[in-house]
Amino acid sequence: MAKRLAIVLTEGYADWECALLMATARGDCGAQTVVLTPGGADVTSLGGLSVRSAGSVEDASPQDFDVLVLCGGTIWQSGAAPDLSAPIGRFADAGRPVAAICDATLELARLGLLDGRAHTGNYPGQLKDVVPAYRGEAHYRNQPQAVRGGAVVTASGAAPVTFAREVLEAIGLGSAELFDYLAMYGDEHRQATA
């Protein structure tokens, strides 16, 4: 049976953050990617890309999906951020992976999921600045790559390549060849040679 990824997009989601994950999961791994949104509403990205929702994230069940992926975007730092404690709690309680990139890591911090495990975010201090109840400073990894701490994957908005890799690995997809392919997307950051 094909793996199923619940991709959570919100109004103003960051187009680039989950695109590589979604394309690789579908195109290279034969997985299903299902876009869920708060309330099941259609959403528009920061870049103006409109997406039709396949359903409400509030109804997402770990029996139906192998991972819950939260895409970043402007909403997570605003008062309009959705309360996703119920679906995230269901996935965490079931031991299913939960992944968040960029400002979506703030939702995991609000729920205390980062307090006792390795994680990262956009920059040191952001989680505590935006979520005063956050207590995971000792477990924060100040690195450019995504971090997997148990069944939780986190990444800065500048790390969609390693985010894709960690999510796919967390649900048992991928191979050395696939991860080499994903690494190619980061090659532009290597020093040019003459």
Secondary structure, DSSP 4 states (H G I P E B T S, - for coil): ---EEEEE--TTB-HHHHHHHHHHHHHTT--EEEEEBGGG--EE-TTS-EE--SSBGGG--TTT-SEEEE--BGGGGSTT----HHHHHHHHHTT--EEEEGGGHHHHHHTTTTTTS-B--SSTTHHHHH-TT---GGGB---SS-EEETTEEEE-TT-HHHHHHHHHHHTT---HHHHHHHHHTTGGGSPP--
